[in-house]
């Protein structure tokens, strides 16, 4: 997912909000199984509105979840 956002936004110049929408939709498919799906969804939402990389957003969300339990 991190690589997808990088290629879409940096290489192809797709605006973040346009890149996030289909990737978020992809994660909502029933057949997509990922232990970090909730973190990825939150990180994508954060990524769309901030000047952070998706990897940084994922680290931030994961840290917040560990602190708040």
CHARMM-style PDB file with segment names, atoms N, HN, CA, C and O in Angstrom:
ATOM      1  N   UNK     1       0.824  -1.180   0.000  1.00  0.00      PROA
ATOM      2  CA  UNK     1       0.000   0.000   0.000  1.00  0.00      PROA
ATOM      3  C   UNK     1       0.877   1.255   0.000  1.00  0.00      PROA
ATOM      4  O   UNK     1       0.588   2.230  -0.693  1.00  0.00      PROA
ATOM      5  N   UNK     2       1.941   1.211   0.782  1.00  0.00      PROA
ATOM      6  HN  UNK     2       2.176   0.419   1.345  1.00  0.00      PROA
ATOM      7  CA  UNK     2       2.867   2.352   0.824  1.00  0.00      PROA
ATOM      8  C   UNK     2       3.480   2.576  -0.552  1.00  0.00      PROA
ATOM      9  O   UNK     2       3.580   3.712  -1.014  1.00  0.00      PROA
ATOM     10  N   UNK     3       3.880   1.515  -1.192  1.00  0.00      PROA
ATOM     11  HN  UNK     3       3.799   0.592  -0.817  1.00  0.00      PROA
ATOM     12  CA  UNK     3       4.483   1.629  -2.518  1.00  0.00      PROA
ATOM     13  C   UNK     3       3.462   2.148  -3.531  1.00  0.00      PROA
ATOM     14  O   UNK     3       3.802   2.957  -4.395  1.00  0.00      PROA
ATOM     15  N   UNK     4       2.237   1.695  -3.430  1.00  0.00      PROA
ATOM     16  HN  UNK     4       1.962   1.038  -2.729  1.00  0.00      PROA
ATOM     17  CA  UNK     4       1.183   2.177  -4.338  1.00  0.00      PROA
ATOM     18  C   UNK     4       0.982   3.675  -4.201  1.00  0.00      PROA
ATOM     19  O   UNK     4       0.907   4.385  -5.204  1.00  0.00      PROA
ATOM     20  N   UNK     5       0.893   4.165  -2.973  1.00  0.00      PROA
ATOM     21  HN  UNK     5       0.954   3.589  -2.158  1.00  0.00      PROA
ATOM     22  CA  UNK     5       0.690   5.599  -2.779  1.00  0.00      PROA
ATOM     23  C   UNK     5       1.896   6.387  -3.273  1.00  0.00      PROA
ATOM     24  O   UNK     5       1.741   7.466  -3.844  1.00  0.00      PROA
ATOM     25  N   UNK     6       3.079   5.862  -3.059  1.00  0.00      PROA
ATOM     26  HN  UNK     6       3.204   4.986  -2.595  1.00  0.00      PROA
ATOM     27  CA  UNK     6       4.288   6.557  -3.520  1.00  0.00      PROA
ATOM     28  C   UNK     6       4.287   6.676  -5.043  1.00  0.00      PROA
ATOM     29  O   UNK     6       4.480   7.764  -5.585  1.00  0.00      PROA
ATOM     30  N   UNK     7       4.071   5.567  -5.721  1.00  0.00      PROA
ATOM     31  HN  UNK     7       3.915   4.683  -5.280  1.00  0.00      PROA
ATOM     32  CA  UNK     7       4.104   5.576  -7.187  1.00  0.00      PROA
ATOM     33  C   UNK     7       3.003   6.475  -7.747  1.00  0.00      PROA
ATOM     34  O   UNK     7       3.242   7.253  -8.671  1.00  0.00      PROA
ATOM     35  N   UNK     8       1.798   6.368  -7.187  1.00  0.00      PROA
ATOM     36  HN  UNK     8       1.604   5.737  -6.436  1.00  0.00      PROA
ATOM     37  CA  UNK     8       0.689   7.184  -7.683  1.00  0.00      PROA
ATOM     38  C   UNK     8       0.926   8.673  -7.481  1.00  0.00      PROA
ATOM     39  O   UNK     8       0.695   9.468  -8.392  1.00  0.00      PROA
ATOM     40  N   UNK     9       1.385   9.054  -6.295  1.00  0.00      PROA
ATOM     41  HN  UNK     9       1.573   8.408  -5.555  1.00  0.00      PROA
ATOM     42  CA  UNK     9       1.508  10.480  -5.989  1.00  0.00      PROA
ATOM     43  C   UNK     9       2.816  11.097  -6.467  1.00  0.00      PROA
ATOM     44  O   UNK     9       2.821  12.238  -6.930  1.00  0.00      PROA
ATOM     45  N   UNK    10       3.896  10.386  -6.367  1.00  0.00      PROA
ATOM     46  HN  UNK    10       3.892   9.460  -5.990  1.00  0.00      PROA
ATOM     47  CA  UNK    10       5.206  10.951  -6.720  1.00  0.00      PROA
ATOM     48  C   UNK    10       5.556  10.743  -8.198  1.00  0.00      PROA
ATOM     49  O   UNK    10       5.994  11.672  -8.877  1.00  0.00      PROA
ATOM     50  N   UNK    11       5.361   9.529  -8.678  1.00  0.00      PROA
ATOM     51  HN  UNK    11       5.006   8.774  -8.126  1.00  0.00      PROA
ATOM     52  CA  UNK    11       5.764   9.215 -10.048  1.00  0.00      PROA
ATOM     53  C   UNK    11       4.734   9.719 -11.059  1.00  0.00      PROA
ATOM     54  O   UNK    11       5.085  10.360 -12.050  1.00  0.00      PROA
ATOM     55  N   UNK    12       3.446   9.418 -10.793  1.00  0.00      PROA
ATOM     56  HN  UNK    12       3.162   8.898  -9.987  1.00  0.00      PROA
ATOM     57  CA  UNK    12       2.391   9.801 -11.730  1.00  0.00      PROA
ATOM     58  C   UNK    12       1.743  11.148 -11.397  1.00  0.00      PROA
ATOM     59  O   UNK    12       0.973  11.671 -12.202  1.00  0.00      PROA
ATOM     60  N   UNK    13       2.040  11.711 -10.237  1.00  0.00      PROA
ATOM     61  HN  UNK    13       2.666  11.286  -9.584  1.00  0.00      PROA
ATOM     62  CA  UNK    13       1.509  13.018  -9.887  1.00  0.00      PROA
ATOM     63  C   UNK    13       0.030  13.052  -9.560  1.00  0.00      PROA
ATOM     64  O   UNK    13      -0.600  14.105  -9.657  1.00  0.00      PROA
ATOM     65  N   UNK    14      -0.532  11.921  -9.175  1.00  0.00      PROA
ATOM     66  HN  UNK    14      -0.020  11.066  -9.096  1.00  0.00      PROA
ATOM     67  CA  UNK    14      -1.941  11.865  -8.799  1.00  0.00      PROA
ATOM     68  C   UNK    14      -2.115  12.567  -7.450  1.00  0.00      PROA
ATOM     69  O   UNK    14      -1.373  12.273  -6.512  1.00  0.00      PROA
ATOM     70  N   UNK    15      -3.081  13.493  -7.330  1.00  0.00      PROA
ATOM     71  HN  UNK    15      -3.683  13.731  -8.092  1.00  0.00      PROA
ATOM     72  CA  UNK    15      -3.317  14.130  -6.036  1.00  0.00      PROA
ATOM     73  C   UNK    15      -3.654  13.097  -4.961  1.00  0.00      PROA
ATOM     74  O   UNK    15      -4.283  12.077  -5.244  1.00  0.00      PROA
ATOM     75  N   UNK    16      -3.234  13.368  -3.741  1.00  0.00      PROA
ATOM     76  HN  UNK    16      -2.723  14.196  -3.511  1.00  0.00      PROA
ATOM     77  CA  UNK    16      -3.411  12.401  -2.653  1.00  0.00      PROA
ATOM     78  C   UNK    16      -4.856  11.938  -2.508  1.00  0.00      PROA
ATOM     79  O   UNK    16      -5.115  10.741  -2.387  1.00  0.00      PROA
ATOM     80  N   UNK    17      -5.803  12.885  -2.519  1.00  0.00      PROA
ATOM     81  HN  UNK    17      -5.593  13.857  -2.618  1.00  0.00      PROA
ATOM     82  CA  UNK    17      -7.197  12.488  -2.309  1.00  0.00      PROA
ATOM     83  C   UNK    17      -7.711  11.590  -3.428  1.00  0.00      PROA
ATOM     84  O   UNK    17      -8.563  10.735  -3.188  1.00  0.00      PROA
ATOM     85  N   UNK    18      -7.209  11.770  -4.637  1.00  0.00      PROA
ATOM     86  HN  UNK    18      -6.516  12.464  -4.832  1.00  0.00      PROA
ATOM     87  CA  UNK    18      -7.603  10.906  -5.749  1.00  0.00      PROA
ATOM     88  C   UNK    18      -6.943   9.534  -5.663  1.00  0.00      PROA
ATOM     89  O   UNK    18      -7.512   8.551  -6.139  1.00  0.00      PROA
ATOM     90  N   UNK    19      -5.779   9.448  -5.079  1.00  0.00      PROA
ATOM     91  HN  UNK    19      -5.317  10.247  -4.692  1.00  0.00      PROA
ATOM     92  CA  UNK    19      -5.084   8.168  -4.912  1.00  0.00      PROA
ATOM     93  C   UNK    19      -5.672   7.377  -3.752  1.00  0.00      PROA
ATOM     94  O   UNK    19      -5.737   6.149  -3.806  1.00  0.00      PROA
ATOM     95  N   UNK    20      -6.098   8.071  -2.708  1.00  0.00      PROA
ATOM     96  HN  UNK    20      -6.045   9.069  -2.664  1.00  0.00      PROA
ATOM     97  CA  UNK    20      -6.586   7.408  -1.492  1.00  0.00      PROA
ATOM     98  C   UNK    20      -7.941   6.747  -1.704  1.00  0.00      PROA
ATOM     99  O   UNK    20      -8.177   5.655  -1.187  1.00  0.00      PROA
ATOM    100  N   UNK    21      -8.824   7.379  -2.444  1.00  0.00      PROA
ATOM    101  HN  UNK    21      -8.632   8.267  -2.863  1.00  0.00      PROA
ATOM    102  CA  UNK    21     -10.195   6.866  -2.606  1.00  0.00      PROA
ATOM    103  C   UNK    21     -10.234   5.423  -3.147  1.00  0.00      PROA
ATOM    104  O   UNK    21     -10.873   4.575  -2.524  1.00  0.00      PROA
ATOM    105  N   UNK    22      -9.589   5.115  -4.260  1.00  0.00      PROA
ATOM    106  HN  UNK    22      -9.070   5.804  -4.766  1.00  0.00      PROA
ATOM    107  CA  UNK    22      -9.654   3.733  -4.746  1.00  0.00      PROA
ATOM    108  C   UNK    22      -8.897   2.735  -3.854  1.00  0.00      PROA
ATOM    109  O   UNK    22      -9.290   1.573  -3.748  1.00  0.00      PROA
ATOM    110  N   UNK    23      -7.822   3.189  -3.222  1.00  0.00      PROA
ATOM    111  HN  UNK    23      -7.503   4.133  -3.309  1.00  0.00      PROA
ATOM    112  CA  UNK    23      -7.076   2.293  -2.337  1.00  0.00      PROA
ATOM    113  C   UNK    23      -7.902   1.959  -1.096  1.00  0.00      PROA
ATOM    114  O   UNK    23      -7.869   0.831  -0.604  1.00  0.00      PROA
ATOM    115  N   UNK    24      -8.636   2.940  -0.601  1.00  0.00      PROA
ATOM    116  HN  UNK    24      -8.663   3.856  -1.000  1.00  0.00      PROA
ATOM    117  CA  UNK    24      -9.534   2.703   0.529  1.00  0.00      PROA
ATOM    118  C   UNK    24     -10.630   1.727   0.113  1.00  0.00      PROA
ATOM    119  O   UNK    24     -10.964   0.797   0.847  1.00  0.00      PROA
ATOM    120  N   UNK    25     -11.174   1.950  -1.056  1.00  0.00      PROA
ATOM    121  HN  UNK    25     -10.903   2.706  -1.653  1.00  0.00      PROA
ATOM    122  CA  UNK    25     -12.199   1.040  -1.576  1.00  0.00      PROA
ATOM    123  C   UNK    25     -11.683  -0.379  -1.718  1.00  0.00      PROA
ATOM    124  O   UNK    25     -12.396  -1.338  -1.422  1.00  0.00      PROA
ATOM    125  N   UNK    26     -10.464  -0.512  -2.163  1.00  0.00      PROA
ATOM    126  HN  UNK    26      -9.885   0.267  -2.403  1.00  0.00      PROA
ATOM    127  CA  UNK    26      -9.848  -1.832  -2.312  1.00  0.00      PROA
ATOM    128  C   UNK    26      -9.783  -2.563  -0.972  1.00  0.00      PROA
ATOM    129  O   UNK    26     -10.038  -3.765  -0.908  1.00  0.00      PROA
ATOM    130  N   UNK    27      -9.446  -1.846   0.089  1.00  0.00      PROA
ATOM    131  HN  UNK    27      -9.239  -0.869   0.037  1.00  0.00      PROA
ATOM    132  CA  UNK    27      -9.345  -2.466   1.411  1.00  0.00      PROA
ATOM    133  C   UNK    27     -10.698  -2.909   1.955  1.00  0.00      PROA
ATOM    134  O   UNK    27     -10.755  -3.743   2.859  1.00  0.00      PROA
ATOM    135  N   UNK    28     -11.776  -2.368   1.422  1.00  0.00      PROA
ATOM    136  HN  UNK    28     -11.729  -1.690   0.688  1.00  0.00      PROA
ATOM    137  CA  UNK    28     -13.113  -2.731   1.886  1.00  0.00      PROA
ATOM    138  C   UNK    28     -13.674  -3.982   1.207  1.00  0.00      PROA
ATOM    139  O   UNK    28     -14.726  -4.476   1.614  1.00  0.00      PROA
ATOM    140  N   UNK    29     -12.998  -4.501   0.188  1.00  0.00      PROA
ATOM    141  HN  UNK    29     -12.143  -4.099  -0.142  1.00  0.00      PROA
ATOM    142  CA  UNK    29     -13.454  -5.739  -0.435  1.00  0.00      PROA
ATOM    143  C   UNK    29     -13.392  -6.881   0.571  1.00  0.00      PROA
ATOM    144  O   UNK    29     -12.446  -6.972   1.352  1.00  0.00      PROA
ATOM    145  N   UNK    30     -14.396  -7.749   0.553  1.00  0.00      PROA
ATOM    146  HN  UNK    30     -15.165  -7.675  -0.082  1.00  0.00      PROA
ATOM    147  CA  UNK    30     -14.462  -8.858   1.505  1.00  0.00      PROA
ATOM    148  C   UNK    30     -13.275  -9.804   1.380  1.00  0.00      PROA
ATOM    149  O   UNK    30     -12.815 -10.354   2.381  1.00  0.00      PROA
ATOM    150  N   UNK    31     -12.780  -9.998   0.182  1.00  0.00      PROA
ATOM    151  HN  UNK    31     -13.153  -9.551  -0.632  1.00  0.00      PROA
ATOM    152  CA  UNK    31     -11.689 -10.941  -0.037  1.00  0.00      PROA
ATOM    153  C   UNK    31     -10.321 -10.436   0.385  1.00  0.00      PROA
ATOM    154  O   UNK    31      -9.369 -11.214   0.440  1.00  0.00      PROA
ATOM    155  N   UNK    32     -10.205  -9.167   0.679  1.00  0.00      PROA
ATOM    156  HN  UNK    32     -10.978  -8.535   0.635  1.00  0.00      PROA
ATOM    157  CA  UNK    32      -8.925  -8.601   1.098  1.00  0.00      PROA
ATOM    158  C   UNK    32      -8.768  -8.818   2.597  1.00  0.00      PROA
ATOM    159  O   UNK    32      -9.538  -8.289   3.399  1.00  0.00      PROA
ATOM    160  N   UNK    33      -7.772  -9.595   2.959  1.00  0.00      PROA
ATOM    161  HN  UNK    33      -7.146 -10.025   2.307  1.00  0.00      PROA
ATOM    162  CA  UNK    33      -7.521  -9.898   4.365  1.00  0.00      PROA
ATOM    163  C   UNK    33      -6.174  -9.321   4.746  1.00  0.00      PROA
ATOM    164  O   UNK    33      -5.160  -9.578   4.097  1.00  0.00      PROA
ATOM    165  N   UNK    34      -6.182  -8.530   5.818  1.00  0.00      PROA
ATOM    166  HN  UNK    34      -7.006  -8.320   6.345  1.00  0.00      PROA
ATOM    167  CA  UNK    34      -4.955  -7.916   6.289  1.00  0.00      PROA
ATOM    168  C   UNK    34      -5.126  -7.635   7.776  1.00  0.00      PROA
ATOM    169  O   UNK    34      -6.122  -7.040   8.188  1.00  0.00      PROA
ATOM    170  N   UNK    35      -4.166  -8.058   8.575  1.00  0.00      PROA
ATOM    171  HN  UNK    35      -3.357  -8.541   8.241  1.00  0.00      PROA
ATOM    172  CA  UNK    35      -4.252  -7.840  10.018  1.00  0.00      PROA
ATOM    173  C   UNK    35      -4.231  -6.359  10.383  1.00  0.00      PROA
ATOM    174  O   UNK    35      -4.717  -5.979  11.448  1.00  0.00      PROA
ATOM    175  N   UNK    36      -3.682  -5.531   9.524  1.00  0.00      PROA
ATOM    176  HN  UNK    36      -3.288  -5.839   8.659  1.00  0.00      PROA
ATOM    177  CA  UNK    36      -3.554  -4.093   9.788  1.00  0.00      PROA
ATOM    178  C   UNK    36      -4.559  -3.261   9.002  1.00  0.00      PROA
ATOM    179  O   UNK    36      -4.329  -2.072   8.780  1.00  0.00      PROA
ATOM    180  N   UNK    37      -5.668  -3.862   8.577  1.00  0.00      PROA
ATOM    181  HN  UNK    37      -5.855  -4.828   8.758  1.00  0.00      PROA
ATOM    182  CA  UNK    37      -6.631  -3.157   7.730  1.00  0.00      PROA
ATOM    183  C   UNK    37      -7.136  -1.875   8.389  1.00  0.00      PROA
ATOM    184  O   UNK    37      -7.213  -0.840   7.727  1.00  0.00      PROA
ATOM    185  N   UNK    38      -7.478  -1.921   9.662  1.00  0.00      PROA
ATOM    186  HN  UNK    38      -7.415  -2.762  10.199  1.00  0.00      PROA
ATOM    187  CA  UNK    38      -7.990  -0.734  10.356  1.00  0.00      PROA
ATOM    188  C   UNK    38      -6.925   0.367  10.402  1.00  0.00      PROA
ATOM    189  O   UNK    38      -7.222   1.545  10.202  1.00  0.00      PROA
ATOM    190  N   UNK    39      -5.694  -0.037  10.666  1.00  0.00      PROA
ATOM    191  HN  UNK    39      -5.453  -0.993  10.828  1.00  0.00      PROA
ATOM    192  CA  UNK    39      -4.602   0.935  10.710  1.00  0.00      PROA
ATOM    193  C   UNK    39      -4.380   1.534   9.323  1.00  0.00      PROA
ATOM    194  O   UNK    39      -4.180   2.742   9.198  1.00  0.00      PROA
ATOM    195  N   UNK    40      -4.412   0.716   8.295  1.00  0.00      PROA
ATOM    196  HN  UNK    40      -4.574  -0.266   8.396  1.00  0.00      PROA
ATOM    197  CA  UNK    40      -4.235   1.207   6.929  1.00  0.00      PROA
ATOM    198  C   UNK    40      -5.333   2.188   6.545  1.00  0.00      PROA
ATOM    199  O   UNK    40      -5.056   3.221   5.934  1.00  0.00      PROA
ATOM    200  N   UNK    41      -6.567   1.878   6.895  1.00  0.00      PROA
ATOM    201  HN  UNK    41      -6.792   1.040   7.392  1.00  0.00      PROA
ATOM    202  CA  UNK    41      -7.680   2.768   6.563  1.00  0.00      PROA
ATOM    203  C   UNK    41      -7.534   4.126   7.260  1.00  0.00      PROA
ATOM    204  O   UNK    41      -7.730   5.171   6.641  1.00  0.00      PROA
ATOM    205  N   UNK    42      -7.194   4.099   8.535  1.00  0.00      PROA
ATOM    206  HN  UNK    42      -7.035   3.250   9.038  1.00  0.00      PROA
ATOM    207  CA  UNK    42      -6.992   5.349   9.265  1.00  0.00      PROA
ATOM    208  C   UNK    42      -5.785   6.113   8.716  1.00  0.00      PROA
ATOM    209  O   UNK    42      -5.818   7.337   8.589  1.00  0.00      PROA
ATOM    210  N   UNK    43      -4.733   5.386   8.397  1.00  0.00      PROA
ATOM    211  HN  UNK    43      -4.706   4.391   8.500  1.00  0.00      PROA
ATOM    212  CA  UNK    43      -3.525   6.013   7.876  1.00  0.00      PROA
ATOM    213  C   UNK    43      -3.784   6.644   6.503  1.00  0.00      PROA
ATOM    214  O   UNK    43      -3.266   7.722   6.213  1.00  0.00      PROA
ATOM    215  N   UNK    44      -4.574   5.986   5.666  1.00  0.00      PROA
ATOM    216  HN  UNK    44      -4.995   5.110   5.903  1.00  0.00      PROA
ATOM    217  CA  UNK    44      -4.903   6.556   4.365  1.00  0.00      PROA
ATOM    218  C   UNK    44      -5.707   7.842   4.526  1.00  0.00      PROA
ATOM    219  O   UNK    44      -5.483   8.811   3.800  1.00  0.00      PROA
ATOM    220  N   UNK    45      -6.637   7.853   5.469  1.00  0.00      PROA
ATOM    221  HN  UNK    45      -6.819   7.066   6.058  1.00  0.00      PROA
ATOM    222  CA  UNK    45      -7.423   9.071   5.719  1.00  0.00      PROA
ATOM    223  C   UNK    45      -6.519  10.207   6.197  1.00  0.00      PROA
ATOM    224  O   UNK    45      -6.666  11.347   5.758  1.00  0.00      PROA
ATOM    225  N   UNK    46      -5.598   9.899   7.082  1.00  0.00      PROA
ATOM    226  HN  UNK    46      -5.479   8.973   7.439  1.00  0.00      PROA
ATOM    227  CA  UNK    46      -4.658  10.901   7.582  1.00  0.00      PROA
ATOM    228  C   UNK    46      -3.735  11.379   6.460  1.00  0.00      PROA
ATOM    229  O   UNK    46      -3.487  12.577   6.321  1.00  0.00      PROA
ATOM    230  N   UNK    47      -3.236  10.450   5.676  1.00  0.00      PROA
ATOM    231  HN  UNK    47      -3.438   9.477   5.789  1.00  0.00      PROA
ATOM    232  CA  UNK    47      -2.349  10.734   4.552  1.00  0.00      PROA
ATOM    233  C   UNK    47      -2.989  11.702   3.564  1.00  0.00      PROA
ATOM    234  O   UNK    47      -2.312  12.580   3.030  1.00  0.00      PROA
ATOM    235  N   UNK    48      -4.280  11.551   3.319  1.00  0.00      PROA
ATOM    236  HN  UNK    48      -4.830  10.838   3.753  1.00  0.00      PROA
ATOM    237  CA  UNK    48      -4.986  12.389   2.348  1.00  0.00      PROA
ATOM    238  C   UNK    48      -4.994  13.854   2.761  1.00  0.00      PROA
ATOM    239  O   UNK    48      -5.006  14.744   1.911  1.00  0.00      PROA
ATOM    240  N   UNK    49      -4.987  14.106   4.072  1.00  0.00      PROA
ATOM    241  HN  UNK    49      -4.977  13.383   4.763  1.00  0.00      PROA
ATOM    242  CA  UNK    49      -5.111  15.478   4.537  1.00  0.00      PROA
ATOM    243  C   UNK    49      -3.860  16.106   5.110  1.00  0.00      PROA
ATOM    244  O   UNK    49      -3.880  17.279   5.484  1.00  0.00      PROA
ATOM    245  N   UNK    50      -2.792  15.372   5.188  1.00  0.00      PROA
ATOM    246  HN  UNK    50      -2.776  14.420   4.884  1.00  0.00      PROA
ATOM    247  CA  UNK    50      -1.553  15.887   5.799  1.00  0.00      PROA
ATOM    248  C   UNK    50      -0.393  15.787   4.821  1.00  0.00      PROA
ATOM    249  O   UNK    50      -0.470  15.078   3.818  1.00  0.00      PROA
ATOM    250  N   UNK    51       0.666  16.493   5.119  1.00  0.00      PROA
ATOM    251  HN  UNK    51       0.729  17.069   5.934  1.00  0.00      PROA
ATOM    252  CA  UNK    51       1.866  16.402   4.280  1.00  0.00      PROA
ATOM    253  C   UNK    51       2.838  15.395   4.888  1.00  0.00      PROA
ATOM    254  O   UNK    51       3.997  15.707   5.163  1.00  0.00      PROA
ATOM    255  N   UNK    52       2.336  14.187   5.087  1.00  0.00      PROA
ATOM    256  HN  UNK    52       1.395  13.934   4.864  1.00  0.00      PROA
ATOM    257  CA  UNK    52       3.124  13.069   5.606  1.00  0.00      PROA
ATOM    258  C   UNK    52       3.088  11.933   4.600  1.00  0.00      PROA
ATOM    259  O   UNK    52       2.152  11.828   3.807  1.00  0.00      PROA
ATOM    260  N   UNK    53       4.099  11.089   4.631  1.00  0.00      PROA
ATOM    261  HN  UNK    53       4.859  11.174   5.275  1.00  0.00      PROA
ATOM    262  CA  UNK    53       4.068   9.870   3.824  1.00  0.00      PROA
ATOM    263  C   UNK    53       3.145   8.861   4.485  1.00  0.00      PROA
ATOM    264  O   UNK    53       2.885   8.946   5.686  1.00  0.00      PROA
ATOM    265  N   UNK    54       2.649   7.909   3.710  1.00  0.00      PROA
ATOM    266  HN  UNK    54       2.860   7.840   2.735  1.00  0.00      PROA
ATOM    267  CA  UNK    54       1.750   6.900   4.269  1.00  0.00      PROA
ATOM    268  C   UNK    54       2.451   6.088   5.355  1.00  0.00      PROA
ATOM    269  O   UNK    54       1.833   5.746   6.363  1.00  0.00      PROA
ATOM    270  N   UNK    55       3.718   5.779   5.166  1.00  0.00      PROA
ATOM    271  HN  UNK    55       4.220   6.056   4.347  1.00  0.00      PROA
ATOM    272  CA  UNK    55       4.448   5.008   6.179  1.00  0.00      PROA
ATOM    273  C   UNK    55       4.478   5.760   7.512  1.00  0.00      PROA
ATOM    274  O   UNK    55       4.306   5.156   8.570  1.00  0.00      PROA
ATOM    275  N   UNK    56       4.696   7.071   7.459  1.00  0.00      PROA
ATOM    276  HN  UNK    56       4.836   7.562   6.598  1.00  0.00      PROA
ATOM    277  CA  UNK    56       4.699   7.880   8.678  1.00  0.00      PROA
ATOM    278  C   UNK    56       3.313   7.885   9.317  1.00  0.00      PROA
ATOM    279  O   UNK    56       3.190   7.817  10.540  1.00  0.00      PROA
ATOM    280  N   UNK    57       2.284   7.965   8.500  1.00  0.00      PROA
ATOM    281  HN  UNK    57       2.384   8.021   7.507  1.00  0.00      PROA
ATOM    282  CA  UNK    57       0.913   7.938   9.015  1.00  0.00      PROA
ATOM    283  C   UNK    57       0.615   6.606   9.700  1.00  0.00      PROA
ATOM    284  O   UNK    57      -0.049   6.574  10.736  1.00  0.00      PROA
ATOM    285  N   UNK    58       1.101   5.519   9.127  1.00  0.00      PROA
ATOM    286  HN  UNK    58       1.640   5.545   8.285  1.00  0.00      PROA
ATOM    287  CA  UNK    58       0.885   4.203   9.726  1.00  0.00      PROA
ATOM    288  C   UNK    58       1.589   4.105  11.080  1.00  0.00      PROA
ATOM    289  O   UNK    58       1.022   3.576  12.036  1.00  0.00      PROA
ATOM    290  N   UNK    59       2.802   4.606  11.163  1.00  0.00      PROA
ATOM    291  HN  UNK    59       3.262   5.035  10.387  1.00  0.00      PROA
ATOM    292  CA  UNK    59       3.540   4.586  12.430  1.00  0.00      PROA
ATOM    293  C   UNK    59       2.804   5.414  13.478  1.00  0.00      PROA
ATOM    294  O   UNK    59       2.682   4.999  14.631  1.00  0.00      PROA
ATOM    295  N   UNK    60       2.318   6.569  13.080  1.00  0.00      PROA
ATOM    296  HN  UNK    60       2.417   6.906  12.144  1.00  0.00      PROA
ATOM    297  CA  UNK    60       1.582   7.443  13.990  1.00  0.00      PROA
ATOM    298  C   UNK    60       0.310   6.784  14.507  1.00  0.00      PROA
ATOM    299  O   UNK    60       0.047   6.810  15.709  1.00  0.00      PROA
ATOM    300  N   UNK    61      -0.476   6.199  13.623  1.00  0.00      PROA
ATOM    301  HN  UNK    61      -0.262   6.177  12.647  1.00  0.00      PROA
ATOM    302  CA  UNK    61      -1.725   5.544  14.017  1.00  0.00      PROA
ATOM    303  C   UNK    61      -1.436   4.361  14.942  1.00  0.00      PROA
ATOM    304  O   UNK    61      -2.107   4.185  15.959  1.00  0.00      PROA
ATOM    305  N   UNK    62      -0.442   3.560  14.589  1.00  0.00      PROA
ATOM    306  HN  UNK    62       0.103   3.703  13.763  1.00  0.00      PROA
ATOM    307  CA  UNK    62      -0.093   2.411  15.420  1.00  0.00      PROA
ATOM    308  C   UNK    62       0.362   2.862  16.820  1.00  0.00      PROA
ATOM    309  O   UNK    62      -0.013   2.249  17.819  1.00  0.00      PROA
ATOM    310  N   UNK    63       1.157   3.916  16.892  1.00  0.00      PROA
ATOM    311  HN  UNK    63       1.462   4.415  16.081  1.00  0.00      PROA
ATOM    312  CA  UNK    63       1.630   4.437  18.177  1.00  0.00      PROA
ATOM    313  C   UNK    63       0.466   4.958  19.003  1.00  0.00      PROA
ATOM    314  O   UNK    63       0.402   4.708  20.207  1.00  0.00      PROA
ATOM    315  N   UNK    64      -0.454   5.678  18.376  1.00  0.00      PROA
ATOM    316  HN  UNK    64      -0.402   5.882  17.398  1.00  0.00      PROA
ATOM    317  CA  UNK    64      -1.627   6.174  19.082  1.00  0.00      PROA
ATOM    318  C   UNK    64      -2.459   5.035  19.652  1.00  0.00      PROA
ATOM    319  O   UNK    64      -2.944   5.122  20.780  1.00  0.00      PROA
ATOM    320  N   UNK    65      -2.625   3.971  18.882  1.00  0.00      PROA
ATOM    321  HN  UNK    65      -2.230   3.900  17.966  1.00  0.00      PROA
ATOM    322  CA  UNK    65      -3.403   2.816  19.361  1.00  0.00      PROA
ATOM    323  C   UNK    65      -2.727   2.125  20.533  1.00  0.00      PROA
ATOM    324  O   UNK    65      -3.408   1.637  21.435  1.00  0.00      PROA
ATOM    325  N   UNK    66      -1.401   2.073  20.538  1.00  0.00      PROA
ATOM    326  HN  UNK    66      -0.848   2.469  19.805  1.00  0.00      PROA
ATOM    327  CA  UNK    66      -0.681   1.448  21.640  1.00  0.00      PROA
ATOM    328  C   UNK    66      -0.785   2.286  22.905  1.00  0.00      PROA
ATOM    329  O   UNK    66      -0.878   1.740  24.004  1.00  0.00      PROA
ATOM    330  N   UNK    67      -0.772   3.599  22.760  1.00  0.00      PROA
ATOM    331  HN  UNK    67      -0.696   4.043  21.867  1.00  0.00      PROA
ATOM    332  CA  UNK    67      -0.858   4.492  23.910  1.00  0.00      PROA
ATOM    333  C   UNK    67      -2.255   4.477  24.504  1.00  0.00      PROA
ATOM    334  O   UNK    67      -2.421   4.416  25.722  1.00  0.00      PROA
ATOM    335  N   UNK    68      -3.270   4.535  23.629  1.00  0.00      PROA
ATOM    336  HN  UNK    68      -3.135   4.585  22.639  1.00  0.00      PROA
ATOM    337  CA  UNK    68      -4.650   4.600  24.108  1.00  0.00      PROA
ATOM    338  C   UNK    68      -5.234   3.231  24.408  1.00  0.00      PROA
ATOM    339  O   UNK    68      -6.276   3.131  25.056  1.00  0.00      PROA
ATOM    340  N   UNK    69      -4.587   2.195  23.954  1.00  0.00      PROA
ATOM    341  HN  UNK    69      -3.740   2.277  23.428  1.00  0.00      PROA
ATOM    342  CA  UNK    69      -5.013   0.832  24.248  1.00  0.00      PROA
ATOM    343  C   UNK    69      -6.026   0.366  23.322  1.00  0.00      PROA
ATOM    344  OT1 UNK    69      -6.492  -0.768  23.436  1.00  0.00      PROA
TER     345      UNK     69
END
